[in-house]
Amino acid sequence: MKIIYFLSIFSFLLFNLIYLFLSKHYVEKFNEIGEMIKETFPNVKVFGNYDKLNHLGCFDIYIRGIGPVLDEKGRYWIFSKKLTKKFPTKTEILDKLITLSMLYGSSINMEVAQNQYIRAYSNILPKQNPDMHEHPCSLSADAEKEKASLNVEEKKAVR
């Protein structure tokens, strides 16, 4: 029984370490990409988790209301980690956003078009997820709790 208990604590600790690593990694990527976008497009607002996440490990980037082809929620997809199995590079995102702004003539025209779309379709666009956050982001309260409980469990396991 002692070995099983130890293994279950070890599994619990390993799972929490992975969860915290991923949370920290996702937050860092979100902040890094958000900062780069804001440097290039100073008037932009960057949101995380605006739509409810479809799966654990979700890291998608889209712009709502503008673009050549929009999905049923009015989104033009710029990047999806699920499809590429990796995080995006800075240039991947910026190249797509700059190209998109050139389709509209300028980022100012793009902003005007987006605002018109959102006003026209606001009644059918999805409402923001309660877990939505703005850029920059820090670890969630749940991740911070996990981090604190992980420290306690590590101390118990060492004894």
OpenMM code with the backbone's topology and positions (N, CA, C; nanometers):
from openmm import Vec3, app, unit

residues = "MET LYS ILE ILE TYR PHE LEU SER ILE PHE SER PHE LEU LEU PHE ASN LEU ILE TYR LEU PHE LEU SER LYS HIS TYR VAL GLU LYS PHE ASN GLU ILE GLY GLU MET ILE LYS GLU THR PHE PRO ASN VAL LYS VAL PHE GLY ASN TYR ASP LYS LEU ASN HIS LEU GLY CYS PHE ASP ILE TYR ILE ARG GLY ILE GLY PRO VAL LEU ASP GLU LYS GLY ARG TYR TRP ILE PHE SER LYS LYS LEU THR LYS LYS PHE PRO THR LYS THR GLU ILE LEU ASP LYS LEU ILE THR LEU SER MET LEU TYR GLY SER SER ILE ASN MET GLU VAL ALA GLN ASN GLN TYR ILE ARG ALA TYR SER ASN ILE LEU PRO LYS GLN ASN PRO ASP MET HIS GLU HIS PRO CYS SER LEU SER ALA ASP ALA GLU LYS GLU LYS ALA SER LEU ASN VAL GLU GLU LYS LYS ALA VAL ARG".split()
positions = [
    Vec3(0.0813, -0.1202, 0.0000),
    Vec3(0.0000, 0.0000, 0.0000),
    Vec3(0.0852, 0.1259, 0.0000),
    Vec3(0.1932, 0.1238, 0.0698),
    Vec3(0.2791, 0.2404, 0.0773),
    Vec3(0.3312, 0.2785, -0.0612),
    Vec3(0.3674, 0.1792, -0.1410),
    Vec3(0.4204, 0.2045, -0.2759),
    Vec3(0.3114, 0.2639, -0.3640),
    Vec3(0.1920, 0.2084, -0.3577),
    Vec3(0.0817, 0.2607, -0.4380),
    Vec3(0.0523, 0.4039, -0.3974),
    Vec3(0.0514, 0.4294, -0.2682),
    Vec3(0.0263, 0.5649, -0.2202),
    Vec3(0.1355, 0.6584, -0.2714),
    Vec3(0.2593, 0.6127, -0.2649),
    Vec3(0.3697, 0.6949, -0.3127),
    Vec3(0.3550, 0.7212, -0.4626),
    Vec3(0.3196, 0.6171, -0.5388),
    Vec3(0.3033, 0.6340, -0.6824),
    Vec3(0.1879, 0.7278, -0.7147),
    Vec3(0.0805, 0.7174, -0.6370),
    Vec3(-0.0320, 0.8069, -0.6637),
    Vec3(0.0058, 0.9514, -0.6316),
    Vec3(0.0827, 0.9728, -0.5257),
    Vec3(0.1302, 1.1088, -0.4959),
    Vec3(0.2248, 1.1546, -0.6061),
    Vec3(0.3137, 1.0641, -0.6498),
    Vec3(0.4062, 1.0990, -0.7561),
    Vec3(0.3299, 1.1351, -0.8837),
    Vec3(0.2275, 1.0552, -0.9181),
    Vec3(0.1467, 1.0838, -1.0372),
    Vec3(0.0756, 1.2175, -1.0232),
    Vec3(0.0212, 1.2413, -0.9040),
    Vec3(-0.0463, 1.3680, -0.8775),
    Vec3(0.0508, 1.4847, -0.8931),
    Vec3(0.1696, 1.4707, -0.8354),
    Vec3(0.2699, 1.5771, -0.8453),
    Vec3(0.3143, 1.5972, -0.9900),
    Vec3(0.3347, 1.4885, -1.0613),
    Vec3(0.3769, 1.4975, -1.2011),
    Vec3(0.2695, 1.5659, -1.2849),
    Vec3(0.1439, 1.5262, -1.2656),
    Vec3(0.0341, 1.5892, -1.3390),
    Vec3(0.0298, 1.7386, -1.3102),
    Vec3(0.0401, 1.7751, -1.1828),
    Vec3(0.0347, 1.9167, -1.1474),
    Vec3(0.1546, 1.9940, -1.2008),
    Vec3(0.2717, 1.9316, -1.2004),
    Vec3(0.3890, 1.9980, -1.2582),
    Vec3(0.3679, 2.0245, -1.4066),
    Vec3(0.3147, 1.9253, -1.4773),
    Vec3(0.2879, 1.9419, -1.6204),
    Vec3(0.1829, 2.0502, -1.6416),
    Vec3(0.0760, 2.0471, -1.5602),
    Vec3(-0.0297, 2.1479, -1.5711),
    Vec3(0.0261, 2.2880, -1.5494),
    Vec3(0.1077, 2.3047, -1.4454),
    Vec3(0.1655, 2.4364, -1.4180),
    Vec3(0.2625, 2.4790, -1.5269),
    Vec3(0.3440, 2.3851, -1.5769),
    Vec3(0.4357, 2.4177, -1.6848),
    Vec3(0.3583, 2.4650, -1.8073),
    Vec3(0.2522, 2.3887, -1.8442),
    Vec3(0.1732, 2.4275, -1.9608),
    Vec3(0.1044, 2.5606, -1.9384),
    Vec3(0.0453, 2.5802, -1.8205),
    Vec3(-0.0209, 2.7074, -1.7919),
    Vec3(0.0777, 2.8221, -1.8043),
    Vec3(0.1940, 2.8053, -1.7425),
    Vec3(0.2962, 2.9095, -1.7473),
    Vec3(0.3415, 2.9336, -1.8912),
    Vec3(0.3612, 2.8246, -1.9666),
    Vec3(0.4061, 2.8357, -2.1054),
    Vec3(0.3009, 2.9066, -2.1911),
    Vec3(0.1736, 2.8722, -2.1726),
    Vec3(0.0667, 2.9348, -2.2498),
    Vec3(0.0554, 3.0832, -2.2157),
    Vec3(0.0658, 3.1167, -2.0892),
    Vec3(0.0590, 3.2569, -2.0471),
    Vec3(0.1753, 3.3350, -2.1074),
    Vec3(0.2946, 3.2766, -2.1035),
    Vec3(0.4111, 3.3442, -2.1608),
    Vec3(0.3942, 3.3666, -2.3111),
    Vec3(0.3460, 3.2653, -2.3839),
    Vec3(0.3242, 3.2790, -2.5282),
    Vec3(0.2176, 3.3833, -2.5570),
    Vec3(0.1087, 3.3807, -2.4814),
    Vec3(0.0015, 3.4790, -2.4988),
    Vec3(0.0574, 3.6198, -2.4811),
    Vec3(0.1343, 3.6410, -2.3749),
    Vec3(0.1892, 3.7739, -2.3479),
    Vec3(0.2907, 3.8157, -2.4539),
    Vec3(0.3745, 3.7224, -2.4960),
    Vec3(0.4770, 3.7520, -2.5961),
    Vec3(0.4133, 3.7928, -2.7296),
    Vec3(0.3177, 3.7141, -2.7751),
    Vec3(0.2523, 3.7434, -2.9029),
    Vec3(0.1659, 3.8687, -2.8917),
    Vec3(0.0962, 3.8829, -2.7800),
    Vec3(0.0139, 4.0024, -2.7585),
    Vec3(0.0964, 4.1295, -2.7605),
    Vec3(0.2125, 4.1258, -2.6971),
    Vec3(0.3002, 4.2433, -2.6940),
    Vec3(0.3483, 4.2778, -2.8346),
    Vec3(0.3860, 4.1785, -2.9119),
    Vec3(0.4335, 4.2006, -3.0474),
    Vec3(0.3225, 4.2613, -3.1343),
    Vec3(0.2009, 4.2118, -3.1192),
    Vec3(0.0880, 4.2649, -3.1961),
    Vec3(0.0624, 4.4101, -3.1569),
    Vec3(0.0655, 4.4389, -3.0268),
    Vec3(0.0397, 4.5750, -2.9793),
    Vec3(0.1491, 4.6733, -3.0228),
    Vec3(0.2717, 4.6250, -3.0366),
    Vec3(0.3793, 4.7122, -3.0850),
    Vec3(0.3560, 4.7517, -3.2303),
    Vec3(0.3038, 4.6589, -3.3089),
    Vec3(0.2798, 4.6840, -3.4511),
    Vec3(0.1485, 4.7570, -3.4746),
    Vec3(0.0465, 4.7218, -3.3990),
    Vec3(-0.0863, 4.7827, -3.4105),
    Vec3(-0.1243, 4.8412, -3.2737),
    Vec3(-0.0820, 4.9637, -3.2444),
    Vec3(-0.0978, 5.0198, -3.1092),
    Vec3(-0.2428, 5.0305, -3.0588),
    Vec3(-0.3402, 5.0412, -3.1484),
    Vec3(-0.4796, 5.0573, -3.1041),
    Vec3(-0.5521, 4.9252, -3.0816),
    Vec3(-0.4832, 4.8138, -3.1023),
    Vec3(-0.5482, 4.6839, -3.0932),
    Vec3(-0.5752, 4.6459, -2.9473),
    Vec3(-0.6818, 4.5696, -2.9279),
    Vec3(-0.7106, 4.5101, -2.7978),
    Vec3(-0.6935, 4.3598, -2.8138),
    Vec3(-0.6128, 4.3001, -2.7277),
    Vec3(-0.5846, 4.1570, -2.7341),
    Vec3(-0.6548, 4.0895, -2.6171),
    Vec3(-0.7373, 3.9885, -2.6494),
    Vec3(-0.8120, 3.9153, -2.5481),
    Vec3(-0.7731, 3.7682, -2.5515),
    Vec3(-0.7734, 3.7058, -2.4378),
    Vec3(-0.7536, 3.5617, -2.4270),
    Vec3(-0.8816, 3.4975, -2.3789),
    Vec3(-0.9101, 3.3797, -2.4294),
    Vec3(-1.0273, 3.3006, -2.3893),
    Vec3(-1.1590, 3.3751, -2.4101),
    Vec3(-1.1673, 3.4562, -2.5159),
    Vec3(-1.2930, 3.5268, -2.5431),
    Vec3(-1.4043, 3.4253, -2.5677),
    Vec3(-1.3732, 3.3256, -2.6493),
    Vec3(-1.4665, 3.2145, -2.6702),
    Vec3(-1.4277, 3.1028, -2.5745),
    Vec3(-1.5246, 3.0211, -2.5368),
    Vec3(-1.4962, 2.9087, -2.4476),
    Vec3(-1.4004, 2.8125, -2.5176),
    Vec3(-1.3032, 2.7607, -2.4423),
    Vec3(-1.2053, 2.6686, -2.4990),
    Vec3(-1.2718, 2.5377, -2.5394),
    Vec3(-1.2305, 2.4864, -2.6557),
    Vec3(-1.2859, 2.3603, -2.7055),
    Vec3(-1.2135, 2.2389, -2.6493),
    Vec3(-1.0869, 2.2568, -2.6138),
    Vec3(-1.0070, 2.1435, -2.5657),
    Vec3(-0.8889, 2.1964, -2.4856),
    Vec3(-0.8352, 2.1109, -2.3995),
    Vec3(-0.7180, 2.1468, -2.3211),
    Vec3(-0.5997, 2.1613, -2.4164),
    Vec3(-0.5229, 2.2647, -2.3990),
    Vec3(-0.4086, 2.2873, -2.4874),
    Vec3(-0.4440, 2.3746, -2.6059),
    Vec3(-0.5614, 2.4327, -2.6037),
    Vec3(-0.6073, 2.5178, -2.7125),
    Vec3(-0.5258, 2.6476, -2.7157),
    Vec3(-0.4720, 2.6807, -2.8323),
    Vec3(-0.4028, 2.8087, -2.8510),
    Vec3(-0.4332, 2.8541, -2.9930),
    Vec3(-0.5398, 2.9322, -3.0066),
    Vec3(-0.5861, 2.9791, -3.1363),
    Vec3(-0.5788, 3.1307, -3.1415),
    Vec3(-0.5533, 3.1813, -3.2608),
    Vec3(-0.5506, 3.3261, -3.2812),
    Vec3(-0.6431, 3.3570, -3.3979),
    Vec3(-0.7364, 3.4469, -3.3743),
    Vec3(-0.8280, 3.4878, -3.4798),
    Vec3(-0.8618, 3.6350, -3.4609),
    Vec3(-0.9201, 3.6916, -3.5649),
    Vec3(-0.9672, 3.8292, -3.5578),
    Vec3(-1.1152, 3.8246, -3.5964),
    Vec3(-1.1976, 3.8954, -3.5236),
    Vec3(-1.3413, 3.8873, -3.5463),
    Vec3(-1.3886, 4.0018, -3.6366),
    Vec3(-1.4723, 3.9644, -3.7337),
    Vec3(-1.5430, 4.0640, -3.8136),
    Vec3(-1.4737, 4.1102, -3.9403),
    Vec3(-1.3530, 4.0663, -3.9651),
    Vec3(-1.2836, 4.1052, -4.0876),
    Vec3(-1.2041, 3.9875, -4.1410),
    Vec3(-1.1796, 3.9905, -4.2705),
    Vec3(-1.1029, 3.8838, -4.3334),
    Vec3(-1.1773, 3.8301, -4.4544),
    Vec3(-1.1047, 3.7585, -4.5390),
    Vec3(-1.1669, 3.7090, -4.6624),
    Vec3(-1.2745, 3.6029, -4.6393),
    Vec3(-1.2566, 3.5160, -4.5386),
    Vec3(-1.3546, 3.4103, -4.5107),
    Vec3(-1.3746, 3.4020, -4.3590),
    Vec3(-1.4979, 3.4246, -4.3161),
    Vec3(-1.5304, 3.4195, -4.1728),
    Vec3(-1.6080, 3.2925, -4.1426),
    Vec3(-1.5873, 3.2387, -4.0219),
    Vec3(-1.6650, 3.1213, -3.9814),
    Vec3(-1.8012, 3.1660, -3.9283),
    Vec3(-1.8794, 3.0707, -3.8778),
    Vec3(-2.0156, 3.1017, -3.8308),
    Vec3(-2.0185, 3.1964, -3.7112),
    Vec3(-1.9066, 3.2139, -3.6432),
    Vec3(-1.8988, 3.3070, -3.5303),
    Vec3(-1.8310, 3.4380, -3.5688),
    Vec3(-1.8121, 3.4605, -3.6989),
    Vec3(-1.7551, 3.5861, -3.7476),
    Vec3(-1.6050, 3.5971, -3.7281),
    Vec3(-1.5347, 3.4843, -3.7249),
    Vec3(-1.3908, 3.4847, -3.6988),
    Vec3(-1.3122, 3.4514, -3.8254),
    Vec3(-1.2016, 3.5226, -3.8440),
    Vec3(-1.1041, 3.4885, -3.9474),
    Vec3(-0.9851, 3.4287, -3.8742),
    Vec3(-0.9556, 3.3024, -3.9034),
    Vec3(-0.8526, 3.2289, -3.8308),
    Vec3(-0.7137, 3.2658, -3.8804),
    Vec3(-0.6290, 3.3011, -3.7878),
    Vec3(-0.4907, 3.3361, -3.8178),
    Vec3(-0.3987, 3.2202, -3.7812),
    Vec3(-0.4317, 3.1520, -3.6725),
    Vec3(-0.3472, 3.0419, -3.6274),
    Vec3(-0.4271, 2.9478, -3.5385),
    Vec3(-0.3957, 2.8175, -3.5489),
    Vec3(-0.4535, 2.7170, -3.4591),
    Vec3(-0.3462, 2.6144, -3.4248),
    Vec3(-0.3120, 2.6060, -3.2975),
    Vec3(-0.2115, 2.5096, -3.2517),
    Vec3(-0.2579, 2.3660, -3.2764),
    Vec3(-0.3869, 2.3438, -3.2703),
    Vec3(-0.4415, 2.2090, -3.2921),
    Vec3(-0.4043, 2.1587, -3.4320),
    Vec3(-0.4018, 2.2479, -3.5289),
    Vec3(-0.3705, 2.2081, -3.6661),
    Vec3(-0.2199, 2.1949, -3.6904),
    Vec3(-0.1418, 2.2814, -3.6277),
    Vec3(0.0030, 2.2825, -3.6541),
    Vec3(0.0840, 2.2014, -3.5536),
    Vec3(0.0244, 2.1719, -3.4375),
    Vec3(0.0909, 2.0960, -3.3303),
    Vec3(0.2117, 2.1694, -3.2711),
    Vec3(0.2148, 2.3010, -3.2863),
    Vec3(0.3235, 2.3809, -3.2298),
    Vec3(0.2716, 2.5218, -3.2041),
    Vec3(0.3471, 2.5975, -3.1268),
    Vec3(0.3136, 2.7376, -3.1064),
    Vec3(0.3585, 2.8168, -3.2288),
    Vec3(0.2933, 2.9298, -3.2543),
    Vec3(0.3315, 3.0094, -3.3708),
    Vec3(0.4615, 3.0866, -3.3472),
    Vec3(0.5267, 3.1211, -3.4571),
    Vec3(0.6410, 3.2121, -3.4464),
    Vec3(0.5856, 3.3537, -3.4520),
    Vec3(0.6649, 3.4478, -3.4078),
    Vec3(0.6209, 3.5874, -3.4095),
    Vec3(0.5893, 3.6328, -3.5519),
    Vec3(0.6760, 3.5950, -3.6454),
    Vec3(0.6566, 3.6435, -3.7824),
    Vec3(0.5336, 3.5819, -3.8483),
    Vec3(0.4971, 3.4592, -3.8132),
    Vec3(0.3769, 3.3973, -3.8703),
    Vec3(0.2540, 3.4843, -3.8436),
    Vec3(0.2409, 3.5276, -3.7216),
    Vec3(0.1229, 3.6054, -3.6821),
    Vec3(0.1282, 3.7453, -3.7415),
    Vec3(0.2410, 3.8108, -3.7265),
    Vec3(0.2531, 3.9477, -3.7785),
    Vec3(0.2364, 3.9526, -3.9293),
    Vec3(0.2957, 3.8590, -4.0019),
    Vec3(0.2829, 3.8571, -4.1479),
    Vec3(0.1367, 3.8477, -4.1890),
    Vec3(0.0610, 3.7629, -4.1227),
    Vec3(-0.0806, 3.7461, -4.1572),
    Vec3(-0.1611, 3.8722, -4.1235),
    Vec3(-0.1325, 3.9337, -4.0095),
    Vec3(-0.2059, 4.0550, -3.9718),
    Vec3(-0.1715, 4.1731, -4.0625),
    Vec3(-0.0454, 4.1868, -4.0982),
    Vec3(-0.0043, 4.2963, -4.1875),
    Vec3(-0.0648, 4.2755, -4.3264),
    Vec3(-0.0618, 4.1526, -4.3759),
    Vec3(-0.1234, 4.1222, -4.5061),
    Vec3(-0.2727, 4.1525, -4.5022),
    Vec3(-0.3385, 4.1154, -4.3944),
    Vec3(-0.4810, 4.1428, -4.3795),
    Vec3(-0.5081, 4.2930, -4.3800),
    Vec3(-0.4254, 4.3698, -4.3098),
    Vec3(-0.4461, 4.5151, -4.3078),
    Vec3(-0.4245, 4.5751, -4.4470),
    Vec3(-0.3325, 4.5165, -4.5256),
    Vec3(-0.3108, 4.5663, -4.6620),
    Vec3(-0.4319, 4.5384, -4.7511),
    Vec3(-0.5051, 4.4288, -4.7247),
    Vec3(-0.6277, 4.4010, -4.8005),
    Vec3(-0.7310, 4.5118, -4.7814),
    Vec3(-0.7277, 4.5750, -4.6663),
    Vec3(-0.8202, 4.6841, -4.6359),
    Vec3(-0.7602, 4.8212, -4.6680),
    Vec3(-0.6382, 4.8245, -4.7120),
    Vec3(-0.5730, 4.9510, -4.7473),
    Vec3(-0.4867, 5.0049, -4.6355),
    Vec3(-0.5288, 4.9837, -4.5124),
    Vec3(-0.4515, 5.0267, -4.3953),
    Vec3(-0.5132, 4.9646, -4.2710),
    Vec3(-0.4407, 4.9710, -4.1613),
    Vec3(-0.4953, 4.9173, -4.0360),
    Vec3(-0.6122, 5.0027, -3.9872),
    Vec3(-0.6130, 5.1311, -4.0233),
    Vec3(-0.7244, 5.2191, -3.9845),
    Vec3(-0.8515, 5.1752, -4.0568),
    Vec3(-0.8411, 5.1470, -4.1879),
    Vec3(-0.9570, 5.0988, -4.2639),
    Vec3(-1.0037, 4.9632, -4.2115),
    Vec3(-0.9078, 4.8803, -4.1724),
    Vec3(-0.9413, 4.7492, -4.1169),
    Vec3(-1.0206, 4.7660, -3.9873),
    Vec3(-0.9787, 4.8581, -3.9038),
    Vec3(-1.0486, 4.8837, -3.7774),
    Vec3(-1.1906, 4.9335, -3.8028),
    Vec3(-1.2058, 5.0225, -3.8989),
    Vec3(-1.3382, 5.0757, -3.9332),
    Vec3(-1.4291, 4.9619, -3.9810),
    Vec3(-1.3767, 4.8760, -4.0694),
    Vec3(-1.4550, 4.7634, -4.1210),
    Vec3(-1.4951, 4.6686, -4.0087),
    Vec3(-1.4026, 4.6428, -3.9165),
    Vec3(-1.4331, 4.5542, -3.8043),
    Vec3(-1.5421, 4.6140, -3.7161),
    Vec3(-1.5321, 4.7416, -3.6851),
    Vec3(-1.6334, 4.8066, -3.6010),
    Vec3(-1.7708, 4.8036, -3.6678),
    Vec3(-1.7739, 4.8233, -3.8002),
    Vec3(-1.9013, 4.8179, -3.8734),
    Vec3(-1.9619, 4.6778, -3.8652),
    Vec3(-1.8788, 4.5778, -3.8826),
    Vec3(-1.9262, 4.4402, -3.8768),
    Vec3(-1.9818, 4.4085, -3.7377),
    Vec3(-1.9076, 4.4437, -3.6359),
    Vec3(-1.9500, 4.4132, -3.4983),
    Vec3(-2.0798, 4.4853, -3.4647),
    Vec3(-2.0934, 4.6109, -3.5065),
    Vec3(-2.2194, 4.6833, -3.4824),
    Vec3(-2.3350, 4.6160, -3.5568),
    Vec3(-2.3129, 4.5771, -3.6821),
    Vec3(-2.4190, 4.5200, -3.7640),
    Vec3(-2.4636, 4.3822, -3.7143),
    Vec3(-2.3706, 4.3036, -3.6612),
    Vec3(-2.4020, 4.1655, -3.6242),
    Vec3(-2.3908, 4.1387, -3.4737),
    Vec3(-2.3883, 4.2416, -3.3931),
    Vec3(-2.3693, 4.2238, -3.2487),
    Vec3(-2.4771, 4.1350, -3.1859),
    Vec3(-2.5958, 4.1347, -3.2427),
    Vec3(-2.7035, 4.0538, -3.1857),
    Vec3(-2.6842, 3.9036, -3.2093),
    Vec3(-2.6020, 3.8635, -3.3068),
    Vec3(-2.5814, 3.7206, -3.3320),
    Vec3(-2.4394, 3.6737, -3.2978),
    Vec3(-2.3512, 3.7656, -3.2669),
    Vec3(-2.2145, 3.7262, -3.2295),
    Vec3(-2.2154, 3.6663, -3.0891),
    Vec3(-2.1302, 3.5674, -3.0646),
    Vec3(-2.1257, 3.5072, -2.9304),
    Vec3(-2.0811, 3.6078, -2.8251),
    Vec3(-2.1390, 3.5934, -2.7086),
    Vec3(-2.0994, 3.6782, -2.5958),
    Vec3(-1.9665, 3.6283, -2.5407),
    Vec3(-1.8956, 3.7174, -2.4732),
    Vec3(-1.7640, 3.6787, -2.4203),
    Vec3(-1.7765, 3.5759, -2.3089),
    Vec3(-1.6806, 3.4876, -2.3059),
    Vec3(-1.6688, 3.3837, -2.2044),
    Vec3(-1.6369, 3.4502, -2.0694),
    Vec3(-1.6927, 3.4027, -1.9582),
    Vec3(-1.6606, 3.4627, -1.8279),
    Vec3(-1.5117, 3.4525, -1.7910),
    Vec3(-1.4402, 3.3579, -1.8519),
    Vec3(-1.2972, 3.3429, -1.8246),
    Vec3(-1.2097, 3.4300, -1.9144),
    Vec3(-1.2705, 3.5166, -1.9941),
    Vec3(-1.1951, 3.6026, -2.0828),
    Vec3(-1.1023, 3.6947, -2.0026),
    Vec3(-0.9870, 3.7248, -2.0598),
    Vec3(-0.8949, 3.8177, -1.9958),
    Vec3(-0.8274, 3.9014, -2.1024),
    Vec3(-0.7800, 4.0178, -2.0619),
    Vec3(-0.7095, 4.1054, -2.1551),
    Vec3(-0.5599, 4.0815, -2.1451),
    Vec3(-0.4902, 4.1355, -2.2402),
    Vec3(-0.3432, 4.1298, -2.2410),
    Vec3(-0.2915, 4.2409, -2.1511),
    Vec3(-0.1889, 4.2232, -2.0738),
    Vec3(-0.1162, 4.1010, -2.0449),
    Vec3(-0.1909, 4.0137, -1.9448),
    Vec3(-0.1467, 3.8910, -1.9340),
    Vec3(-0.2141, 3.7920, -1.8500),
    Vec3(-0.1161, 3.7370, -1.7469),
    Vec3(-0.1695, 3.6915, -1.6355),
    Vec3(-0.0873, 3.6206, -1.5371),
    Vec3(-0.1499, 3.4825, -1.5169),
    Vec3(-0.0849, 3.3973, -1.4407),
    Vec3(-0.1415, 3.2646, -1.4149),
    Vec3(-0.2793, 3.2781, -1.3522),
    Vec3(-0.3684, 3.1881, -1.3881),
    Vec3(-0.5038, 3.1914, -1.3332),
    Vec3(-0.5012, 3.1636, -1.1836),
    Vec3(-0.6091, 3.1980, -1.1181),
    Vec3(-0.6202, 3.1719, -0.9741),
    Vec3(-0.6119, 3.0221, -0.9468),
    Vec3(-0.6745, 2.9412, -1.0355),
    Vec3(-0.6682, 2.7954, -1.0189),
    Vec3(-0.5241, 2.7455, -1.0309),
    Vec3(-0.4493, 2.7982, -1.1282),
    Vec3(-0.3100, 2.7567, -1.1455),
    Vec3(-0.2261, 2.7990, -1.0260),
    Vec3(-0.2533, 2.9164, -0.9722),
    Vec3(-0.1809, 2.9627, -0.8536),
    Vec3(-0.2118, 2.8729, -0.7338),
    Vec3(-0.3398, 2.8314, -0.7189),
    Vec3(-0.3778, 2.7394, -0.6106),
    Vec3(-0.3075, 2.6061, -0.6277),
    Vec3(-0.3042, 2.5566, -0.7523),
    Vec3(-0.2358, 2.4300, -0.7806),
    Vec3(-0.0882, 2.4405, -0.7443),
    Vec3(-0.0285, 2.5541, -0.7757),
    Vec3(0.1129, 2.5761, -0.7461),
    Vec3(0.1363, 2.5704, -0.5947),
    Vec3(0.0480, 2.6351, -0.5187),
    Vec3(0.0605, 2.6350, -0.3730),
    Vec3(0.0390, 2.4949, -0.3156),
    Vec3(-0.0641, 2.4243, -0.3640),
    Vec3(-0.0902, 2.2893, -0.3118),
    Vec3(0.0197, 2.1926, -0.3547),
    Vec3(0.0796, 2.2158, -0.4695),
    Vec3(0.1902, 2.1319, -0.5158),
    Vec3(0.3079, 2.1428, -0.4199),
    Vec3(0.3368, 2.2628, -0.3751),
    Vec3(0.4454, 2.2823, -0.2788),
    Vec3(0.4186, 2.2060, -0.1493),
    Vec3(0.2937, 2.2061, -0.1025),
    Vec3(0.2564, 2.1344, 0.0190),
    Vec3(0.2709, 1.9837, -0.0037),
    Vec3(0.2208, 1.9329, -0.1157),
    Vec3(0.2287, 1.7894, -0.1460),
    Vec3(0.3739, 1.7443, -0.1618),
    Vec3(0.4582, 1.8269, -0.2207),
    Vec3(0.6005, 1.7926, -0.2360),
    Vec3(0.6646, 1.7746, -0.1004),
    Vec3(0.6323, 1.8646, -0.0071),
    Vec3(0.6898, 1.8563, 0.1279),
    Vec3(0.6440, 1.7286, 0.1985),
    Vec3(0.5168, 1.6894, 0.1791),
    Vec3(0.4635, 1.5685, 0.2403),
    Vec3(0.5325, 1.4451, 0.1795),
    Vec3(0.5525, 1.4454, 0.0497),
    Vec3(0.6122, 1.3306, -0.0195),
    Vec3(0.7580, 1.3110, 0.0183),
    Vec3(0.8275, 1.4182, 0.0490),
    Vec3(0.9688, 1.4100, 0.0851),
    Vec3(0.9868, 1.3433, 0.2194),
    Vec3(0.8922, 1.3632, 0.3104),
    Vec3(0.9025, 1.3071, 0.4454),
    Vec3(0.8980, 1.1632, 0.4378),
] * unit.nanometer
topology = app.Topology()
chain = topology.addChain("A")
for resn in residues:
    res = topology.addResidue(resn, chain)
    for name in ("N", "CA", "C"):
        topology.addAtom(name, app.Element.getBySymbol(name[0]), res)
